[in-house]
Amino acid sequence: MSDLAPPRRPLPILDRAEIDGMHPKIADPIEYRKSGLSLNWIVGCPLDCTYCIRQLLDNYDMKVPRRLMSDQDAARALVEHRYFTDHVTPIQLLNKATDPMLPAVKPHLFAVMRHLDDMGLTNMVLVITRWRVTPEDCAVLNSFKNLRVTVLVTHSGIADKRIEPVDSHIAAASLRTLYEHADRYRTILYWRPIVPGLNDTPDDFQRARELAEHAHATVFTGLFFRDEITDFYKAHNLPMPYEETARRKIMPETLERRILDFFRRPDTQAPFGELFRKTSCAVTFAHGEPDYNGHYGIRELCSICPRAQLELCARAFTKPNPKHVIQDARRLGATGEVTITDRAITVQGLDEPPRYYLQHTYGYQCHAAEHPHLPRQHGRAPIGWRAEDGART
């Protein structure tokens, strides 16, 4: 059976009462996240990664994937969403509540991608997986004529099966397969989460550096560690990676420095492979485009970027018209002052979805005044970083 054909046994659709009993962020199939407008019309995953975001959404125990709606309705809901703009809004598919390449899930993934592609949309589409990808899957991914597709392969190398039961060799094999067969799509090594004491030895770094040779770019990032995940770790006597939790991902300063030093080429001092701190930077680099998140304004983020990519982002980086930005921000519900510097737009009273809408509309960073981006931390949690005066944050 072709992956483009309807599955013989489509995943069942949950009834209204089941959906109403779910956490609102699971029941709502569309969420705006920094890397794109995220469509999650399938929920349930058997892979059991203990740090999964579903821990926060009362859905971790749902192991068998189910649909919230039909594939056609899901595609329609996405393009009719208030924040969606044809050819502009980056899209993420099935990146919150399941793995898109599970055998029962991927026919539905491909069906939605086909719906979007048949509309002639050229939006960026991000698909994140840690599961098996076959050459036949690659042929399907290459078949989309309009969408700009990127497959990000999550690989951590964590050997403790209590933390991550899925063998990282599966992701490594998928990455190699994707890279070997890439034509119209691009593939990224999504090296995450990197956690002190779990997967930060020189051998771990060497493995990632070797895998980076089988990707169009590499992103490295830390652990998303919230109270709900801490509670799960305590209940199951799992080793605590950090003493504190945070709203942002944790990547200690010393860990980042070790990674950058290990990846640096001794001859040119440039990173070994194309290494990036931010997902959108890696994705757009792989496609030969400027970063749609406008990270160029936060210049310290760009310290490891290839020179050609820096020049591309610099040419595209334009400070937006304050009148237009203020009008849009007020329409979305902003309160207080709206400021625009050479680095970013700063607003008050807007949560993440409208901020991301502004960010992608203008290709310019949009920050919340109440959550300022601190120097050198690159939008990460302050855990493990020293303040400008040398004090620990």
C-alpha angles and dihedrals in degrees: 000000000000116000086231091061120087110269115259089233108028117203110268119253116238116240122246095258092054092049093047089054093057129093107277092241090056095042092052106074095201127065129163112232130174095261094046152310101306122218115196109170092150122065132184130066133193098199095095101207100174095216093055117142088233086077086074093049103052090246104102093104093056101097103164114074117239133176127243091201142349120291092246092051090048093054091047093049090053098051092042093051115120092240098047119107121184113250092358114063112082112230131214119195124205096340100137115042108025142006110268095214098056107124094246093044107044097070087060091046091053091045093057091045089052091051091051094044092050088056088063093244116161097191121139110261120199121197118184122197143158094186136090120303119189132200087252089058089051090054090055092048090051091051097071107102102191112024117086099227128197124181113203114199113208111219124168106160089219105161098189103101090197088067101034117011094184112096109241089218087076091061092043091054091047091051092053092047093049093048093047093053100035115132113138096008129060130220130216132198102231099199103194154187099011108188129180110250094015108065110350104103123120088254090056090050092047091052091052092047090054092048090050087069087067097055137068089232141350130229121195124195144155140243127301100218119179134167093263091056090047090054090052092049091051093047091052098039093243120162111265112237093198137014092225138047126222141191091235132051116280118234111156117221095241091051092052091048092051091051094049092047092050093049095047115110111234092218101051102011087230117131116276103248120356102302123186137180095211131053097224090050091057094043096050092043089054090054095043094246136122117263111276091207094062095234089155087084089065093061097183087066089062097058092106099038121116112261094239091054091048090054091048092051091045092055092050096043110103127166105239125238106271092216093057094044093050091048092051093044092051091047089054092051106266116165128197125012124348111206131187120198131170086269108043152334112262121201139175127219098022123113123210103284098059091040090054090047090056091044094054094039093056101026086233131117114261116198134185113241090221092055106043121189106244120219117270095001093093095218093307132128114284091235109121097012132111121226121239089268091054096255118131114256 
